[in-house]
Amino acid sequence: MVWLIIILSLLGFGALVDYIAKKRSLNVGSDDGIKNASYSEQVYVESGLHQMKHGNDTDGPI
């Protein structure tokens, strides 16, 4: 029962955030977060995206 309340609370919070973002016309793109990241964080994200795109093969080069 407690888990149901927690899940519904999180869903309600997400809906509230979405409503406020739409009301204020906030456009948050995925590229905005990476612009302010350090070089090592950018490399980490790019390598993760590459692995997702090309499968999870660990034998080949990155």
Secondary structure, DSSP 8 states (H G I E B T S, - for coil): -HHHHHHHHHHHHHHHHHHHHHHTT----HHHHHHTS-HHHHHHHHHHHHHHHH-S-SSS--
